[in-house]
Amino acid sequence: MSDRLYTASCLCGGVRIDLSAEPGAIDICHCSMCRKAQGSAFASNAPVDARAVSLVSGSELLASYASSPGHERVFCRKCGSPLFSRNARHPGVLRIRMGIVNEPVGARPHAHYHVESKANWWDINDDLPRRYAPNDDIPPGTE
């Protein structure tokens, strides 16, 4: 696969994905749904054109959960690793969970989103812009 830029995989290695495009800017999402889905203080997500995402192995291990109308979170049913999400409002865009990407990427975090929902035990210690929903513009596929 000469078009492959990055590989990605779940914790157990059963799901393997190739990315043939550079991920977009990384969003740090602090909404309660992302925190619960990740089991962490935030989710690190980046948009990728769905046409640039190839499932190499593990289709039988994919499971999904509709966390809200039109928003599907895809994960490995064996190890539970969150993989990506899809939003019906932004067809053709997948939100890759950056923790599954195996190689260093050029993309960097560009903003914190849903800061009003952040975990009270987590301090944001950087100078990235902080976005508060619903008044701030949220980029396609972030929610």
Backbone as a printed PyTorch tensor [residue, N CA C, xyz], in Angstrom:
tensor([[[  0.8360,  -1.1940,   0.0000],
         [  0.0000,   0.0000,   0.0000],
         [  0.8730,   1.2470,   0.0000]],

        [[  1.2000,   1.7330,  -1.1430],
         [  2.1040,   2.8680,  -1.2460],
         [  1.4640,   4.1640,  -0.7810]],

        [[  0.1310,   4.2120,  -0.7000],
         [ -0.5530,   5.4250,  -0.2680],
         [ -0.6060,   5.5630,   1.2480]],

        [[ -0.2270,   4.5390,   1.9690],
         [ -0.3470,   4.5610,   3.4240],
         [  0.6250,   5.5700,   4.0270]],

        [[  0.0860,   6.4770,   4.8370],
         [  0.9100,   7.4140,   5.5920],
         [  1.0800,   6.9560,   7.0300]],

        [[ -0.0090,   6.3970,   7.5860],
         [ -0.0240,   5.9990,   8.9910],
         [ -0.7610,   4.6800,   9.1490]],

        [[ -0.4030,   3.9810,  10.2070],
         [ -1.1640,   2.8090,  10.6170],
         [ -1.7870,   3.1300,  11.9690]],

        [[ -2.8630,   2.4370,  12.2580],
         [ -3.5370,   2.6120,  13.5440],
         [ -4.0440,   1.2520,  13.9810]],

        [[ -4.1500,   1.0680,  15.2790],
         [ -4.6360,  -0.2140,  15.7830],
         [ -5.2140,  -0.0470,  17.1760]],

        [[ -6.0390,  -1.0160,  17.5360],
         [ -6.6110,  -1.0460,  18.8770],
         [ -5.6120,  -1.6800,  19.8390]],

        [[ -5.9510,  -1.7250,  21.1060],
         [ -5.0580,  -2.2700,  22.1280],
         [ -4.7060,  -3.7310,  21.8900]],

        [[ -5.6860,  -4.5490,  21.4990],
         [ -5.4110,  -5.9760,  21.2970],
         [ -4.7890,  -6.2600,  19.9350]],

        [[ -4.7710,  -5.2770,  19.0390],
         [ -4.1940,  -5.4550,  17.7110],
         [ -5.1150,  -6.1270,  16.7190]],

        [[ -6.3230,  -6.4560,  17.1360],
         [ -7.2680,  -7.1220,  16.2440],
         [ -7.7900,  -6.2270,  15.1380]],

        [[ -7.9760,  -4.9400,  15.4380],
         [ -8.4180,  -3.9760,  14.4270],
         [ -7.1930,  -3.2050,  13.9710]],

        [[ -6.9600,  -3.2310,  12.6560],
         [ -5.8410,  -2.5020,  12.0570],
         [ -6.3770,  -1.6240,  10.9460]],

        [[ -5.9080,  -0.3960,  10.9310],
         [ -6.4010,   0.6190,  10.0010],
         [ -5.2080,   1.2890,   9.3350]],

        [[ -5.3310,   1.5870,   8.0430],
         [ -4.3580,   2.4100,   7.3280],
         [ -4.9900,   3.7600,   7.0400]],

        [[ -4.2130,   4.8150,   7.1720],
         [ -4.6430,   6.1680,   6.8210],
         [ -3.7860,   6.6390,   5.6600]],

        [[ -4.4310,   7.0880,   4.5850],
         [ -3.6880,   7.5640,   3.4180],
         [ -3.7370,   9.0820,   3.2880]],

        [[ -4.1940,   9.7580,   4.3330],
         [ -4.2170,  11.2220,   4.3500],
         [ -3.7700,  11.6920,   5.7250]],

        [[ -3.2290,  12.8780,   5.7400],
         [ -2.8040,  13.4860,   7.0000],
         [ -4.0490,  13.8340,   7.8190]],

        [[ -4.0940,  13.4740,   9.0970],
         [ -5.2220,  13.9100,   9.9280],
         [ -5.2390,  15.4280,  10.0210]],

        [[ -6.4290,  15.9770,  10.2100],
         [ -6.5590,  17.4130,  10.4150],
         [ -6.0810,  17.8010,  11.8050]],

        [[ -6.2740,  19.0630,  12.1390],
         [ -5.8710,  19.5580,  13.4560],
         [ -6.5820,  18.7680,  14.5520]],

        [[ -5.8680,  18.4990,  15.6030],
         [ -6.3950,  17.6830,  16.7000],
         [ -7.2410,  18.5500,  17.6290]],

        [[ -8.4490,  18.0830,  17.9000],
         [ -9.3420,  18.7320,  18.8520],
         [ -9.2440,  18.0040,  20.1820]],

        [[ -9.1540,  18.7510,  21.2520],
         [ -9.1890,  18.1800,  22.5920],
         [-10.6040,  18.4320,  23.1130]],

        [[-11.4030,  17.3790,  23.1910],
         [-12.8060,  17.5330,  23.5700],
         [-13.0160,  17.1300,  25.0240]],

        [[-13.6080,  18.0330,  25.7790],
         [-13.8640,  17.8210,  27.2000],
         [-15.3350,  17.5520,  27.4940]],

        [[-16.1560,  17.3040,  26.4730],
         [-17.5800,  17.0660,  26.7350],
         [-17.7390,  15.7840,  27.5500]],

        [[-18.8290,  15.6890,  28.2740],
         [-19.0210,  14.5350,  29.1590],
         [-19.1210,  13.2310,  28.3770]],

        [[-19.6850,  13.2550,  27.1730],
         [-19.7720,  12.0190,  26.3830],
         [-18.3850,  11.5390,  25.9600]],

        [[-17.5340,  12.4370,  25.4980],
         [-16.1720,  12.0370,  25.1120],
         [-15.3940,  11.5530,  26.3280]],

        [[-15.5570,  12.2360,  27.4630],
         [-14.8400,  11.7970,  28.6680],
         [-15.2540,  10.3870,  29.0590]],

        [[-16.5450,  10.1080,  29.0090],
         [-17.0230,   8.7680,  29.3650],
         [-16.5840,   7.7230,  28.3350]],

        [[-16.6560,   8.0680,  27.0490],
         [-16.2740,   7.1190,  25.9970],
         [-14.7800,   6.7940,  26.0500]],

        [[-13.9650,   7.7600,  26.4590],
         [-12.5190,   7.5500,  26.5290],
         [-12.0760,   7.0150,  27.8850]],

        [[-12.8910,   7.2480,  28.9170],
         [-12.4730,   6.8900,  30.2660],
         [-11.3340,   7.7660,  30.7470]],

        [[-11.3580,   9.0270,  30.3190],
         [-10.2510,   9.9380,  30.6010],
         [-10.7840,  11.3610,  30.7260]],

        [[ -9.8830,  12.3050,  30.9530],
         [-10.2720,  13.6990,  31.1170],
         [-10.7380,  14.3440,  29.8180]],

        [[-10.3450,  13.7960,  28.6880],
         [-10.7080,  14.3680,  27.3940],
         [-10.4640,  13.3410,  26.3060]],

        [[-10.9370,  13.6600,  25.1080],
         [-10.6700,  12.8490,  23.9220],
         [ -9.8070,  13.6700,  22.9730]],

        [[ -8.8630,  13.0130,  22.3190],
         [ -8.0090,  13.6460,  21.3110],
         [ -8.4580,  13.1230,  19.9560]],

        [[ -9.1630,  13.9600,  19.2090],
         [ -9.7880,  13.5580,  17.9500],
         [ -9.2690,  14.4080,  16.8030]],

        [[ -9.1760,  13.8050,  15.6270],
         [ -8.7990,  14.5670,  14.4370],
         [ -9.6480,  14.1100,  13.2610]],

        [[-10.1050,  15.0530,  12.4370],
         [-10.8940,  14.6740,  11.2710],
         [-10.0140,  14.0780,  10.1760]],

        [[-10.5480,  13.0520,   9.5300],
         [ -9.8870,  12.4340,   8.3800],
         [-10.9630,  12.1450,   7.3420]],

        [[-10.6640,  12.4170,   6.0960],
         [-11.5700,  12.0660,   5.0080],
         [-11.8070,  10.5600,   5.0630]],

        [[-13.0640,  10.1520,   5.1130],
         [-13.3970,   8.7260,   5.2370],
         [-12.8080,   7.9020,   4.0980]],

        [[-12.6300,   8.5070,   2.9220],
         [-12.0540,   7.7760,   1.7870],
         [-10.5820,   7.4400,   2.0100]],

        [[ -9.9450,   8.1020,   2.9740],
         [ -8.5280,   7.8740,   3.2600],
         [ -8.3170,   6.8580,   4.3790]],

        [[ -9.4040,   6.2690,   4.8620],
         [ -9.3270,   5.3060,   5.9620],
         [ -9.6470,   3.9190,   5.4210]],

        [[ -8.6950,   2.9930,   5.5710],
         [ -8.8860,   1.6180,   5.0980],
         [ -8.7920,   0.6600,   6.2700]],

        [[ -9.8040,  -0.1710,   6.4140],
         [ -9.7770,  -1.2080,   7.4360],
         [ -8.9610,  -2.3740,   6.9010]],

        [[ -7.8210,  -2.6520,   7.5150],
         [ -6.9150,  -3.7100,   7.0740],
         [ -7.3530,  -5.0520,   7.6400]],

        [[ -7.7350,  -5.0630,   8.9030],
         [ -8.2080,  -6.2960,   9.5350],
         [ -9.0960,  -5.9610,  10.7230]],

        [[ -9.9300,  -6.9190,  11.0830],
         [-10.7500,  -6.7820,  12.2780],
         [-12.1630,  -6.2960,  12.0750]],

        [[-12.6850,  -6.3660,  10.8510],
         [-14.0590,  -5.8810,  10.6430],
         [-15.0480,  -6.5930,  11.5600]],

        [[-14.7760,  -7.8680,  11.8610],
         [-15.6750,  -8.6290,  12.7320],
         [-15.5980,  -8.1560,  14.1840]],

        [[-14.5880,  -7.3690,  14.5190],
         [-14.4310,  -6.8650,  15.8860],
         [-15.0250,  -5.4780,  16.0820]],

        [[-15.4680,  -4.8460,  14.9960],
         [-16.0240,  -3.5020,  15.1190],
         [-17.4070,  -3.5470,  15.7400]],

        [[-17.6150,  -2.6760,  16.6920],
         [-18.9250,  -2.4750,  17.3050],
         [-19.1460,  -0.9740,  17.3610]],

        [[-20.3910,  -0.5710,  17.5080],
         [-20.6530,   0.8620,  17.5740],
         [-21.7560,   1.1530,  18.5760]],

        [[-21.7850,   2.3970,  18.9830],
         [-22.7770,   2.8730,  19.9320],
         [-23.2270,   4.2490,  19.4710]],

        [[-24.5310,   4.4400,  19.3570],
         [-25.0840,   5.7490,  18.9940],
         [-25.2270,   6.5590,  20.2820]],

        [[-24.2640,   7.4190,  20.5480],
         [-24.2690,   8.1830,  21.7960],
         [-25.2680,   9.3300,  21.7790]],

        [[-25.6650,   9.7450,  20.6010],
         [-26.7120,  10.7500,  20.4260],
         [-27.2330,  10.5880,  19.0030]],

        [[-28.3900,  11.1590,  18.6870],
         [-28.9360,  10.9750,  17.3360],
         [-27.9440,  11.4120,  16.2550]],

        [[-27.6390,  10.4980,  15.3450],
         [-26.7410,  10.7950,  14.2330],
         [-25.2660,  10.7060,  14.5630]],

        [[-24.9210,  10.3690,  15.8030],
         [-23.5100,  10.3010,  16.2040],
         [-23.1810,   8.8870,  16.6540]],

        [[-22.3130,   8.2400,  15.8900],
         [-21.9440,   6.8520,  16.1350],
         [-20.4770,   6.7700,  16.5490]],

        [[-20.2210,   6.0930,  17.6630],
         [-18.8640,   5.8690,  18.1580],
         [-18.4950,   4.4180,  17.8820]],

        [[-17.3710,   4.2010,  17.2050],
         [-16.9520,   2.8570,  16.8000],
         [-15.7700,   2.4340,  17.6710]],

        [[-15.8150,   1.1850,  18.1430],
         [-14.7930,   0.6670,  19.0430],
         [-14.5560,  -0.8090,  18.7720]],

        [[-13.4770,  -1.3450,  19.3410],
         [-13.1790,  -2.7710,  19.2240],
         [-13.9810,  -3.5200,  20.2800]],

        [[-14.7670,  -4.4860,  19.8500],
         [-15.5980,  -5.2340,  20.7970],
         [-14.7790,  -6.1830,  21.6630]],

        [[-13.5270,  -6.4770,  21.2770],
         [-12.6840,  -7.3810,  22.0690],
         [-11.9820,  -6.6390,  23.2100]],

        [[-11.2980,  -5.5510,  22.8900],
         [-10.5230,  -4.8460,  23.9190],
         [-11.1590,  -3.5360,  24.3690]],

        [[-12.1720,  -3.0560,  23.6460],
         [-12.8670,  -1.8370,  24.0350],
         [-12.2310,  -0.5470,  23.5590]],

        [[-11.1290,  -0.6150,  22.8240],
         [-10.4720,   0.6150,  22.3650],
         [-11.4020,   1.4500,  21.4970]],

        [[-11.5680,   2.7470,  21.8180],
         [-12.3040,   3.6330,  20.9270],
         [-11.4650,   3.8730,  19.6730]],

        [[-12.1000,   3.8360,  18.5040],
         [-11.3700,   3.9320,  17.2370],
         [-11.6670,   5.2190,  16.4820]],

        [[-12.9410,   5.4750,  16.2260],
         [-13.3380,   6.6780,  15.4950],
         [-14.8220,   6.9070,  15.7140]],

        [[-15.2850,   8.0630,  15.2610],
         [-16.7180,   8.3430,  15.3020],
         [-17.1490,   8.9090,  13.9630]],

        [[-18.4680,   8.8390,  13.7500],
         [-19.1040,   9.3920,  12.5450],
         [-20.2610,  10.2620,  12.9980]],

        [[-20.4850,  11.3380,  12.2760],
         [-21.6100,  12.2110,  12.5720],
         [-22.3900,  12.4290,  11.2890]],

        [[-23.6850,  12.1660,  11.3290],
         [-24.5340,  12.2940,  10.1410],
         [-24.5270,  13.7130,   9.5840]],

        [[-24.2480,  14.6980,  10.4120],
         [-24.2050,  16.0850,   9.9320],
         [-22.9600,  16.3720,   9.1030]],

        [[-21.9680,  15.4870,   9.1860],
         [-20.7140,  15.6790,   8.4490],
         [-20.3370,  14.3900,   7.7290]],

        [[-21.1370,  14.0010,   6.7210],
         [-20.8360,  12.7510,   6.0180],
         [-19.4750,  12.8420,   5.3250]],

        [[-18.8070,  11.7120,   5.2650],
         [-17.5110,  11.6780,   4.6030],
         [-16.3450,  12.0260,   5.5060]],

        [[-16.6280,  12.3410,   6.7740],
         [-15.5710,  12.6760,   7.7280],
         [-15.6190,  11.6770,   8.8760]],

        [[-14.4730,  11.1010,   9.1940],
         [-14.3530,  10.2740,  10.3940],
         [-13.5130,  11.0390,  11.3990]],

        [[-13.8550,  10.9190,  12.6550],
         [-13.0830,  11.5330,  13.7350],
         [-12.2240,  10.4380,  14.3520]],

        [[-10.9710,  10.3710,  13.9520],
         [-10.0450,   9.3450,  14.4310],
         [ -9.6220,   9.6710,  15.8620]],

        [[ -9.6070,   8.6650,  16.7120],
         [ -9.0740,   8.8160,  18.0650],
         [ -7.5550,   8.7200,  17.9400]],

        [[ -6.8890,   9.8190,  18.1870],
         [ -5.4620,   9.9190,  17.8750],
         [ -4.5910,   8.9650,  18.6800]],

        [[ -5.0710,   8.4700,  19.7920],
         [ -4.3060,   7.5180,  20.5760],
         [ -4.0970,   6.1820,  19.8950]],

        [[ -4.8510,   5.8930,  18.8230],
         [ -4.6970,   4.6170,  18.1220],
         [ -3.6690,   4.6810,  17.0000]],

        [[ -3.2180,   5.8850,  16.6350],
         [ -2.2580,   6.0350,  15.5320],
         [ -0.8770,   5.6050,  16.0260]],

        [[ -0.2290,   4.7480,  15.2640],
         [  1.0260,   4.1290,  15.6990],
         [  2.2730,   4.9750,  15.4590]],

        [[  2.2580,   5.8550,  14.4840],
         [  3.4460,   6.6450,  14.1520],
         [  3.2650,   8.0930,  14.6200]],

        [[  4.3740,   8.8250,  14.7530],
         [  4.2640,  10.2540,  15.0370],
         [  3.5390,  10.9590,  13.8810]],

        [[  2.7060,  11.9240,  14.2140],
         [  1.9530,  12.6660,  13.2010],
         [  2.3780,  14.1290,  13.2090]],

        [[  2.1160,  14.7890,  12.0980],
         [  2.4200,  16.2080,  12.0020],
         [  1.3720,  17.0860,  12.6600]],

        [[  0.1380,  16.6070,  12.7390],
         [ -0.9510,  17.3920,  13.3250],
         [ -0.6770,  17.6530,  14.8010]],

        [[ -1.1520,  18.7810,  15.2650],
         [ -1.0140,  19.1570,  16.6700],
         [ -2.3690,  19.6370,  17.1860]],

        [[ -2.5750,  19.5910,  18.4970],
         [ -3.8230,  20.1330,  19.0440],
         [ -3.9550,  21.6100,  18.6990]],

        [[ -5.1830,  22.0130,  18.3720],
         [ -5.3940,  23.4210,  18.0360],
         [ -6.3800,  24.1050,  18.9590]],

        [[ -7.1640,  23.3630,  19.7360],
         [ -8.1090,  24.0030,  20.6570],
         [ -8.6920,  22.9720,  21.6100]],

        [[ -9.1760,  23.4840,  22.7390],
         [ -9.9510,  22.6880,  23.6930],
         [-11.4220,  23.0090,  23.4430]],

        [[-12.2600,  21.9900,  23.3660],
         [-13.6900,  22.1710,  23.1200],
         [-14.5070,  21.6940,  24.3090]],

        [[-15.6800,  22.3180,  24.4520],
         [-16.6280,  21.9830,  25.5250],
         [-15.9550,  22.1010,  26.8930]],

        [[-15.2210,  23.1790,  27.0620],
         [-14.4770,  23.3930,  28.2990],
         [-15.4190,  23.5260,  29.4930]],

        [[-16.6540,  23.9410,  29.2540],
         [-17.6200,  24.0590,  30.3540],
         [-17.9240,  22.7070,  30.9900]],

        [[-17.6310,  21.6220,  30.2720],
         [-17.8990,  20.2670,  30.7690],
         [-16.6480,  19.5520,  31.2670]],

        [[-15.5230,  20.2260,  31.3020],
         [-14.2700,  19.5340,  31.6310],
         [-14.3110,  18.9500,  33.0400]],

        [[-13.5190,  17.9050,  33.2350],
         [-13.4050,  17.2820,  34.5540],
         [-12.8210,  18.2920,  35.5410]],

        [[-13.4290,  18.3920,  36.7130],
         [-12.9640,  19.3940,  37.6830],
         [-11.5750,  19.0720,  38.2340]],

        [[-11.1210,  17.8560,  38.0680],
         [ -9.8120,  17.4560,  38.5760],
         [ -8.6990,  17.6410,  37.5450]],

        [[ -9.0490,  18.1350,  36.3390],
         [ -8.0640,  18.3240,  35.2720],
         [ -7.8550,  19.8110,  35.0270]],

        [[ -6.6110,  20.2510,  35.0910],
         [ -6.2780,  21.6390,  34.7850],
         [ -5.7460,  21.7220,  33.3640]],

        [[ -6.1940,  22.7220,  32.6370],
         [ -5.6690,  22.9720,  31.2960],
         [ -4.4810,  23.9100,  31.4610]],

        [[ -3.3090,  23.4420,  31.1030],
         [ -2.0770,  24.1970,  31.3350],
         [ -1.3660,  24.5640,  30.0390]],

        [[ -2.1290,  24.9580,  29.0370],
         [ -1.5130,  25.4020,  27.7890],
         [ -2.2380,  26.6500,  27.3130]],

        [[ -1.7510,  27.2110,  26.2300],
         [ -2.3170,  28.4550,  25.7100],
         [ -3.2450,  28.2420,  24.5240]],

        [[ -3.6670,  27.0110,  24.2870],
         [ -4.5870,  26.7570,  23.1740],
         [ -5.9110,  27.4690,  23.4240]],

        [[ -6.5930,  27.8800,  22.3500],
         [ -7.9110,  28.4860,  22.5210],
         [ -8.8580,  27.5320,  23.2450]],

        [[ -9.7550,  28.1120,  24.0200],
         [-10.7510,  27.3390,  24.7620],
         [-12.1250,  27.6990,  24.2270]],

        [[-12.8510,  26.6920,  23.8080],
         [-14.1720,  26.8840,  23.2100],
         [-15.2430,  26.3690,  24.1600]],

        [[-16.2880,  27.1580,  24.2800],
         [-17.4180,  26.7950,  25.1240],
         [-18.6380,  26.6200,  24.2370]],

        [[-19.2950,  25.4900,  24.3070],
         [-20.5000,  25.2400,  23.5080],
         [-21.7000,  25.7280,  24.2990]],

        [[-22.7890,  26.0950,  23.6870],
         [-23.0420,  26.0490,  22.2540],
         [-22.7010,  27.3350,  21.5260]],

        [[-22.1470,  28.3300,  22.2040],
         [-21.9490,  29.6350,  21.5840],
         [-20.7640,  29.7070,  20.6370]],

        [[-19.7720,  28.8690,  20.8330],
         [-18.5970,  28.8980,  19.9680],
         [-18.8110,  28.0380,  18.7350]],

        [[-18.1130,  28.3970,  17.6820],
         [-18.1610,  27.6090,  16.4540],
         [-17.4140,  26.3020,  16.6790]],

        [[-18.0810,  25.1870,  16.4530],
         [-17.4850,  23.8670,  16.6160],
         [-17.1780,  23.3360,  15.2160]],

        [[-15.9490,  22.9050,  14.9510],
         [-15.6060,  22.4360,  13.6080],
         [-16.3580,  21.1620,  13.2240]],

        [[-16.5090,  20.9260,  11.9220],
         [-17.2570,  19.7570,  11.4450],
         [-16.7670,  18.4550,  12.0640]],

        [[-17.7140,  17.6850,  12.5680],
         [-17.4090,  16.3600,  13.0810],
         [-16.8740,  16.3290,  14.4880]],

        [[-16.7040,  17.4770,  15.1250],
         [-16.1310,  17.4960,  16.4650],
         [-17.0840,  16.9050,  17.4840]],

        [[-18.3340,  17.2840,  17.3920],
         [-19.2730,  16.8360,  18.4140],
         [-19.5600,  15.3710,  18.3560]]])
